[in-house]
Amino acid sequence: MTRPAPIPGLAGIDHIGLVVPNVDAATDFFAAVLGGERLYDIGPFAGPEDWMAGHLAGSTGAHIHRLRVLAVANGPVLELIELTVSPTASPAGWHVAFYVDDMEAALAALKAHDSAILSGPVQMTEGPSAGLTWLYFKAPWGQQLELVSYPGGIAAYRELRRRVWRPGLDRA
């Protein structure tokens, strides 16, 4: 059986959605630590349950209070979603990675903001990710985030036949 073709015209990542407990506090964090800039807001939404929250959260009783879109350097934008699902829901469990030119300078900035460093920086010297340096840190609301740097490229990308957008090298 043949596979269907990929979605025609797909150009890449448009945005990355993060569920946050408070849009304003999350905006302050992304602005102070990563230089994020507010692009636009949607909401507040009035009803306790709405169509969008039901599709996003997949449960009844979900409510999107507000949604804010931020630009952070180059690449996809962030969509911050202030969503109530249940008292035990947590936004942690997945992450977004941000490219930095200088990992040591980025680490110093995170420390200056009293950000919790979860692991790293780790320099990959072998295998497909050789050339990559990464570290994980935590946003004030518990979301795990990552910083990556690979100014000389990543080993796996050198062997690809297709171009991969690389935020550290493909700047407008």
C-alpha positions in Angstrom: 0.0 0.0 0.0 1.3 3.4 -0.9 1.4 6.2 1.6 -0.5 9.4 1.0 1.6 12.5 0.1 2.6 14.8 2.9 0.4 17.9 3.3 1.0 20.1 0.3 2.4 23.6 0.8 3.5 22.9 4.4 6.2 25.5 5.1 7.3 24.7 8.7 6.4 25.5 12.3 4.2 28.5 12.7 3.9 28.7 16.5 4.4 26.7 19.6 1.6 26.7 22.2 2.3 26.7 25.9 -0.3 26.3 28.6 0.5 28.8 31.3 -1.2 29.7 34.6 -1.0 33.4 34.0 -0.4 35.1 30.6 1.0 38.3 32.1 3.5 36.5 34.3 4.6 34.3 31.4 4.9 37.3 29.1 7.1 39.1 31.7 9.3 36.0 32.0 9.7 35.6 28.2 10.4 39.4 27.8 12.9 39.6 30.6 14.8 36.4 29.9 14.5 35.8 26.2 13.6 39.3 24.8 10.1 38.2 23.8 7.8 40.8 22.3 4.0 40.8 22.5 2.4 40.6 19.1 -1.3 40.3 19.9 -3.9 39.0 22.4 -7.2 37.1 22.1 -9.7 37.2 24.9 -10.6 37.3 27.7 -13.2 34.7 26.9 -16.5 35.1 28.8 -17.9 31.6 29.1 -16.8 28.9 31.5 -16.6 26.4 28.7 -15.9 27.2 25.1 -15.4 25.4 21.8 -11.7 26.2 21.5 -10.9 25.0 25.0 -12.8 21.8 24.4 -10.8 21.0 21.3 -7.5 22.1 22.8 -7.9 20.4 26.2 -10.2 17.6 25.1 -12.3 17.8 28.2 -15.4 19.4 29.5 -15.0 22.2 31.9 -11.9 23.5 30.2 -11.7 27.3 29.8 -9.3 29.5 27.9 -9.1 32.7 29.8 -6.7 34.5 27.5 -4.3 33.8 24.6 -1.3 35.9 23.8 1.1 35.6 20.9 4.8 36.5 21.4 7.8 36.8 19.0 11.1 35.5 20.3 14.0 36.4 18.1 13.8 34.4 14.8 11.6 31.4 14.0 8.2 30.3 15.3 6.2 32.5 17.6 4.9 31.4 21.0 1.2 31.2 21.7 0.7 31.5 25.5 -2.6 29.9 26.5 -4.1 30.7 29.9 -6.2 27.5 30.2 -8.0 26.0 33.2 -8.5 22.3 32.9 -8.5 21.0 36.5 -6.8 21.9 39.8 -4.2 19.1 39.3 -3.3 20.0 35.7 0.3 21.0 35.1 1.9 22.8 32.1 5.2 20.9 32.6 6.0 17.7 30.7 7.2 19.0 27.3 9.4 21.8 26.2 10.3 24.3 23.6 13.9 24.7 22.6 15.4 28.2 21.9 18.6 28.7 19.9 21.4 30.8 21.5 24.7 32.0 20.0 26.7 31.7 23.2 25.7 29.1 25.7 27.9 30.4 28.5 26.4 33.9 28.1 22.9 32.4 28.1 23.6 30.4 31.2 24.9 33.5 32.9 21.7 35.4 32.0 19.5 32.5 33.3 21.3 32.6 36.6 21.0 36.4 36.7 17.2 35.9 36.4 17.3 33.2 39.2 16.0 30.6 36.7 16.2 27.0 37.9 18.7 25.1 35.8 17.6 21.4 35.5 20.6 20.0 33.6 23.5 21.1 31.5 25.0 22.7 29.7 25.9 19.4 28.0 28.2 19.3 24.9 27.6 16.5 22.5 30.8 15.3 20.9 29.8 12.0 19.3 26.9 10.7 17.2 24.3 12.5 15.1 24.0 15.4 17.6 27.8 16.1 17.8 28.3 19.9 17.8 25.1 20.5 19.8 25.3 22.0 23.3 22.1 22.1 25.4 20.7 22.8 28.8 17.3 22.5 30.4 15.8 25.2 32.7 12.5 25.8 34.3 10.1 28.7 33.9 8.6 30.2 37.1 5.3 28.2 36.5 7.2 24.9 36.2 7.4 24.5 32.4 10.5 22.8 31.2 12.4 24.8 28.5 15.6 24.2 26.7 18.5 26.2 25.2 20.5 24.8 22.4 23.5 26.1 20.5 25.4 24.7 17.5 27.4 27.4 15.8 29.4 24.9 13.8 26.4 22.8 12.8 25.1 19.5 13.9 26.6 16.3 12.6 23.3 14.9 11.4 22.5 18.0 9.3 25.7 17.6 7.3 24.4 14.4 5.8 20.9 15.5 4.9 19.8 16.1 1.3 17.3 18.8 2.3 17.9 22.1 3.9 17.0 22.5 7.6 16.3 26.0 9.0 18.8 26.6 11.6 18.0 29.7 13.8 21.7 30.3 14.6 22.8 30.4 11.0 19.8 31.4 8.9 19.0 34.9 10.2 17.2 37.4 8.1 
